């Protein structure tokens, strides 16, 4: 049996449906000691479930003609960092570990997107700067692991972010170096000179597992598997090929290895993720529980296709990619009746996601362009959802908002019901809307007009108005 060569931080459903599958296929094709030690920063349940079954688990692909199951054995063991971080740091210091991959959601990084420096008041960052020997967050754990390797004279591991962040490798590199610099400038210099941070683009729709997931796993495999997950048939991984100490033969599993990930990343963030946010917020306003429900509405589906076309207009041509075909493929994926992807799941953490999915492409369009309308509608729908949730349960609003800036949002909305007032107060949240949009009367009017319609007439009316504009 191959030994571990990778530590993965964030062993949620997406990792198990994506990087773990690619690594499983790569080892089947070319071998190598590339099994994965999975780390959970918060949850203990998934760690216990995986370890109880030797870390093998079931992936169910939801094809339109029915589900198909396969067993994945690329995980070696699982560690709950919340119980004890020492085994995590021991794994990171192991010379056999040559790669660290990451899927922890955008808000867990604690890095300012503009400056590339750490957010000193981020709870995990604040703790880990004060107690570097017992880190709890991503940056603290990475830096502590790299420090051990430097002290022991061991080559550093390559660090690979697989989260939906623009230039995720560059952002993570800047954050790790800045974190290290605050306590150990020599270590920061060593990281700067020696550690590789390849950028990546990942894509696979992975809904949360349900009772149906578990029953299908039992039916298709003949065994109980509390760690089973479900996903769509489509999967994509584009990686900047910069691995000084080796990597699995991921290309044998279909990974696209390139010199520059950014064009692929922009395509995915703006066309897929941006459309997902549009569906999620309008879906929440209009009581569409699942993406497939929204896409079954022809007007809603037409709006999504229109938004993808608008997003494509913000990007330079990409060799070998037809944006129209890519958009049509996305629509077909979103329509898949076998995928139960909840709009509420996608709608979390809006203040982390909207800047790259909606604001950035909106800035790349002429401010008087009709194409900006779907971007304005998405932002307006986010505002409508925030207002709706605060009004529904004022005492539990922070939990309902499910956003790292929930307290600021609640304060901004206090007492305001008019579309213009809601816009003015939410648009003023510091450090997230680009100055270009803040200063644009056209953008302001476009958002307020759509927000007023959502508040008075609902999502379906706003959708119909947008596609006929």
C-alpha positions in Angstrom: 0.0 0.0 0.0 1.3 3.4 -0.9 2.3 5.7 1.9 1.1 9.3 2.3 2.6 12.1 0.3 -0.1 14.7 0.6 -1.8 16.5 3.5 -5.2 17.9 2.7 -6.7 20.6 5.0 -10.5 20.6 4.8 -11.7 17.1 4.2 -15.3 18.1 3.4 -17.5 16.7 0.6 -15.9 18.7 -2.1 -12.4 17.4 -1.5 -13.6 13.9 -1.3 -15.5 14.3 -4.6 -12.6 16.1 -6.3 -8.9 16.0 -5.3 -9.3 12.6 -3.6 -10.8 11.1 -6.7 -8.2 12.6 -9.0 -5.4 11.3 -6.8 -7.0 7.9 -6.6 -7.1 7.6 -10.4 -3.6 8.9 -10.7 -2.2 6.3 -8.3 -4.2 3.6 -10.1 -2.6 4.7 -13.4 1.0 5.4 -12.3 1.4 4.4 -8.7 3.5 6.5 -6.3 3.4 7.2 -2.6 0.7 9.9 -2.8 -2.0 8.9 -0.4 -3.6 11.7 1.5 -3.7 12.5 5.2 -7.0 14.4 5.6 -7.2 17.2 8.2 -10.5 18.7 9.5 -10.0 22.1 11.2 -13.4 22.1 12.9 -15.5 18.9 12.5 -14.8 15.7 14.3 -17.7 13.6 13.0 -16.3 13.1 9.5 -12.9 12.2 11.0 -14.4 9.5 13.1 -16.6 8.2 10.3 -13.6 7.9 7.9 -11.2 6.4 10.4 -13.7 3.8 11.4 -13.7 2.4 7.8 -10.0 2.8 7.0 -10.7 6.1 5.3 -12.3 4.4 2.2 -15.6 6.1 1.2 -18.2 6.1 -1.6 -18.7 8.7 -4.2 -22.1 8.7 -5.9 -22.3 10.4 -9.3 -25.8 11.6 -10.1 -26.2 10.9 -13.8 -29.5 11.9 -15.5 -30.1 8.1 -16.1 -29.4 7.2 -12.5 -26.7 7.1 -9.8 -23.3 5.3 -10.1 -21.0 4.6 -7.2 -17.3 4.1 -6.8 -15.1 3.5 -3.8 -12.2 5.8 -3.2 -9.1 4.7 -1.3 -6.7 7.5 -1.7 -7.2 8.7 1.9 -4.7 7.3 4.4 -6.0 8.7 7.7 -8.0 11.6 9.0 -7.1 14.0 11.8 -9.3 16.4 13.8 -7.2 19.5 14.4 -9.8 20.8 16.9 -9.0 17.9 19.2 -5.2 18.1 18.9 -3.2 20.0 16.4 0.0 18.1 17.3 -0.6 15.2 14.9 -1.3 17.7 12.1 2.0 19.4 12.7 3.8 16.1 12.9 2.4 15.1 9.5 3.5 18.4 8.0 7.0 17.9 9.3 7.2 14.4 7.8 9.7 14.4 4.8 7.4 12.0 2.9 4.8 14.8 2.7 5.6 16.8 -0.4 2.3 18.6 -1.1 -0.4 20.3 1.0 -3.7 20.9 -0.7 -6.5 23.1 0.8 -10.3 23.4 0.6 -11.5 25.5 3.6 -13.9 28.1 2.0 -13.0 31.7 1.3 -13.6 33.1 4.8 -11.2 30.7 6.5 -8.0 32.2 4.9 -7.9 35.4 7.0 -6.2 37.3 4.1 -7.1 40.7 2.9 -7.9 40.4 -0.8 -6.5 43.9 -1.7 -3.3 44.1 0.3 -2.5 40.4 0.5 -1.7 40.8 4.2 -3.3 38.9 7.0 -6.5 40.2 8.7 -5.1 40.7 12.2 -8.6 40.6 13.8 -9.6 37.4 12.0 -10.3 35.1 15.0 -8.0 32.3 13.9 -5.2 34.6 12.8 -5.4 36.6 16.0 -5.2 33.4 18.1 -2.4 31.9 16.0 -0.2 35.0 16.1 -0.5 35.0 19.9 0.0 31.2 20.3 2.1 30.0 17.3 2.9 26.6 18.9 -0.8 25.6 19.1 -2.4 27.1 15.9 -6.1 26.6 15.1 -6.3 28.3 11.7 -5.0 27.7 8.2 -2.2 30.2 8.1 -1.0 29.4 11.6 -0.9 25.6 10.8 0.9 26.1 7.5 3.5 28.4 9.0 4.1 26.2 12.0 4.6 23.2 9.7 7.0 25.1 7.5 8.9 26.3 10.5 9.5 22.7 11.7 10.7 21.7 8.3 13.1 24.6 8.1 14.5 23.8 11.6 15.0 20.2 10.6 16.6 21.0 7.3 13.8 19.3 5.3 12.7 20.6 1.9 9.4 22.5 2.1 6.1 21.1 0.8 4.3 22.7 -2.1 1.1 24.4 -1.0 -2.0 24.2 -3.3 -5.1 26.2 -2.6 -8.2 24.6 -4.3 -10.7 27.3 -3.1 -12.6 29.7 -5.3 -10.4 32.7 -4.9 -8.8 34.8 -7.7 -5.1 34.0 -8.1 -5.5 31.7 -5.1 -1.8 30.7 -5.2 -0.6 34.2 -5.2 -3.0 35.3 -2.5 -2.1 32.4 -0.2 1.7 32.9 -0.8 1.3 36.6 0.3 -0.7 35.7 3.3 1.6 32.9 4.5 4.7 35.1 4.1 3.1 38.1 5.9 1.9 35.8 8.7 5.4 34.4 9.2 7.0 37.8 8.9 5.1 39.0 12.0 6.9 36.6 14.3 9.9 35.2 12.4 11.3 37.3 9.5 14.0 34.7 8.8 11.3 32.0 8.3 9.3 34.4 6.0 12.4 34.9 3.9 12.9 31.1 3.6 9.3 30.6 2.6 9.6 33.4 0.0 12.7 31.8 -1.5 11.7 28.1 -1.3 8.0 27.4 -1.2 5.9 27.0 -4.3 2.2 28.0 -4.3 0.7 26.9 -7.7 -2.6 28.5 -8.5 -5.5 26.2 -9.4 -9.1 26.2 -10.8 -11.5 23.5 -9.5 -15.0 22.7 -10.6 -17.5 20.0 -9.5 -20.9 20.6 -8.1 -21.1 18.8 -4.7 -24.4 19.1 -2.7 -24.5 18.3 0.9 -25.0 14.6 1.6 -28.5 13.5 2.7 -30.3 10.4 4.0 -30.8 9.6 0.3 -27.1 9.7 -0.3 -26.5 7.2 2.4 -29.3 4.8 1.4 -28.1 4.9 -2.3 -24.6 4.1 -1.1 -25.9 1.1 0.8 -28.0 0.0 -2.2 -25.2 0.4 -4.7 -22.3 -0.9 -2.7 -23.9 -3.3 -0.3 -22.4 -1.6 2.8 -23.2 1.2 5.2 -21.0 4.3 4.6 -21.7 7.3 6.8 -18.9 9.2 4.9 -20.6 8.7 1.5 -21.0 11.8 -0.7 -22.8 12.6 -3.9 -21.7 14.8 -6.9 -22.4 15.5 -10.5 -20.6 13.5 -13.4 -18.6 16.6 -14.5 -15.3 17.4 -12.9 -12.5 19.7 -13.8 -9.1 20.6 -12.3 -6.6 23.1 -13.8 -3.3 23.4 -12.1 -0.2 25.6 -12.6 2.4 22.9 -13.0 5.0 24.0 -10.4 5.9 21.1 -8.1 9.6 21.2 -7.2 9.4 18.0 -5.2 7.1 15.9 -7.5 3.4 15.3 -7.7 1.0 12.5 -8.6 0.4 11.7 -12.3 -2.8 13.8 -12.1 -2.7 14.3 -15.9 -3.6 10.6 -16.2 -6.8 11.3 -14.3 -7.7 14.2 -16.6 -6.2 17.2 -14.8 -5.2 20.1 -17.1 -1.6 21.2 -16.3 -0.8 24.8 -17.5 1.6 27.6 -17.1 -1.2 30.2 -16.4 -4.4 29.3 -14.6 -5.9 32.8 -14.4 -7.9 32.7 -17.7 -9.6 29.4 -16.7 -10.1 30.7 -13.2 -11.8 33.9 -14.5 -14.0 31.8 -16.8 -15.2 29.6 -13.9 -15.6 32.4 -11.3 -17.5 34.7 -13.6 -19.6 32.2 -15.6 -20.2 29.3 -13.2 -19.8 30.8 -9.7 -21.4 34.1 -10.7 -24.4 32.3 -12.2 -24.6 30.1 -9.1 -24.8 33.3 -6.9 -27.5 34.7 -9.1 -29.5 31.5 -8.9 -28.9 31.3 -5.1 -30.1 34.8 -4.1 -33.0 35.0 -6.6 -33.8 31.4 -5.5 -34.0 32.4 -1.9 -36.2 35.4 -2.7 -38.5 33.3 -4.8 -38.6 30.1 -2.7 -36.7 27.9 -5.1 -35.1 25.3 -2.8 -32.8 23.7 -5.3 -30.9 25.0 -8.3 -32.7 22.4 -10.5 -36.0 23.9 -9.4 -34.9 27.3 -10.6 -33.6 26.0 -13.9 -36.9 24.1 -14.5 -38.4 27.6 -14.8 -37.8 28.6 -18.4 -37.6 32.3 -17.7 -35.1 31.7 -14.8 -33.1 29.4 -17.1 -33.1 32.1 -19.8 -31.9 34.7 -17.3 -29.0 32.4 -16.3 -28.0 31.9 -19.9 -28.1 35.7 -20.4 -25.9 36.3 -17.4 -23.3 33.8 -18.7 -23.3 35.7 -22.0 -22.8 38.9 -20.1 -20.0 37.4 -18.0 -18.3 36.1 -21.1 -18.2 39.6 -22.6 -15.8 40.6 -19.7 -13.1 38.1 -20.7 -10.5 37.9 -23.4 -10.7 34.9 -25.7 -9.2 31.6 -24.3 -7.5 29.2 -26.7 -9.4 26.0 -27.1 -12.5 27.3 -25.2 -15.8 28.4 -26.8 -17.5 30.4 -24.1 -21.0 29.8 -25.7 -20.4 26.0 -25.5 -19.1 26.3 -22.0 -22.2 28.3 -21.0 -24.5 25.8 -22.6 -22.7 23.0 -20.8 -23.2 24.8 -17.5 -26.9 25.3 -18.1 -27.2 21.5 -18.7 -25.3 20.8 -15.5 -27.5 23.1 -13.5 -30.6 21.5 -15.0 -29.6 18.0 -13.9 -32.7 16.7 -12.1 -30.6 14.3 -10.1 -28.5 17.0 -8.3 -30.2 18.4 -5.2 -28.0 21.5 -4.7 -29.7 23.8 -2.3 -29.8 27.5 -3.1 -29.3 28.2 0.7 -26.0 26.3 0.7 -24.7 28.4 -2.2 -26.0 31.7 -0.7 -23.7 31.6 2.4 -20.8 34.0 2.7 -22.0 36.6 0.2 -19.5 39.3 1.3 -16.7 36.9 0.5 -18.0 35.7 -2.8 -19.6 38.7 -4.5 -16.4 40.8 -5.0 -14.9 38.3 -7.5 -18.1 36.8 -8.9 -20.1 40.0 -9.5 -18.3 43.2 -8.7 -15.1 42.5 -10.6 -16.8 41.5 -13.9 -19.2 44.4 -13.5 -16.2 46.8 -13.4 -15.0 45.3 -16.7 -18.2 46.4 -18.5 -19.0 50.0 -19.7 -21.0 51.4 -16.8 -23.9 52.3 -19.2 -24.0 48.8 -20.8 -27.2 46.8 -20.7 -25.1 43.8 -19.9 -24.5 45.1 -16.4 -28.1 44.5 -15.6 -27.8 40.8 -14.5 -24.9 41.7 -12.2 -27.0 44.5 -10.6 -29.9 42.1 -10.2 -27.6 39.6 -8.4 -26.4 42.2 -6.0 -30.0 43.4 -5.5 -31.1 39.9 -4.8 -28.4 39.5 -2.2 -29.6 42.7 -0.5 -33.2 41.4 -0.6 -32.2 38.1 1.1 -30.2 40.0 3.8 -33.2 42.2 4.5 -35.6 39.2 4.4 -33.6 37.2 6.9 -33.1 40.1 9.3 -36.8 40.9 9.3 -37.8 37.2 9.7 -35.9 36.6 12.9 -34.2 39.7 14.3 -32.9 37.8 17.4 -31.3 35.0 15.2 -30.3 37.2 12.3 -26.6 36.6 12.6 -27.1 32.8 12.3 -29.5 33.1 9.4 -27.3 35.5 7.4 -24.4 32.9 7.5 -21.9 35.5 6.6 -18.6 36.5 8.3 -19.8 40.2 8.3 -23.3 39.4 9.7 -23.0 41.9 12.5 -22.1 44.7 10.1 -25.0 43.8 7.8 -27.5 43.7 10.7 -26.3 47.2 11.8 -26.5 48.5 8.3 -30.1 47.3 7.8 -31.4 48.5 11.2 -34.7 50.2 10.6 -34.4 50.5 6.8 -37.0 49.1 4.4 -36.8 51.4 1.4 -34.7 50.1 -1.6 -32.5 53.3 -1.8 -31.8 53.3 1.9 -31.0 49.6 1.9 -28.6 50.1 -1.0 -26.9 53.1 0.5 -26.2 51.4 3.8 -25.1 47.9 2.5 -23.0 49.5 -0.3 -21.1 51.3 2.4 -19.7 48.2 4.1 -16.0 49.0 4.1 -13.5 47.4 1.9 -15.6 45.2 -0.5 -17.3 47.2 -3.3 -14.8 48.6 -5.7 -14.6 52.4 -5.9 -15.5 52.3 -9.6 -19.0 50.9 -8.7 -19.4 53.1 -5.6 -18.9 56.2 -7.8 -21.2 55.0 -10.6 -24.6 56.6 -10.6 -25.6 54.1 -13.3 -24.7 51.1 -11.1 -26.5 52.7 -8.1 -29.7 53.3 -10.1 -29.6 49.8 -11.7 -29.3 48.1 -8.3 -31.9 50.2 -6.6 -34.4 49.7 -9.4 -34.0 45.9 -9.3 -34.1 45.8 -5.5 -37.3 47.8 -5.4 -38.9 45.4 -7.9 -37.8 42.4 -5.8 -39.2 43.8 -2.7 -42.5 44.8 -4.2 -43.2 42.2 -6.9 -40.9 39.2 -6.1 -38.3 37.2 -7.9 -40.3 35.9 -10.8 -41.4 39.4 -11.8 -37.9 40.7 -11.6 -36.6 37.8 -13.7 -39.2 38.4 -16.4 -38.4 42.1 -16.4 -34.7 41.5 -16.7 -34.9 39.1 -19.7 -37.2 41.5 -21.5 -35.2 44.7 -20.7 
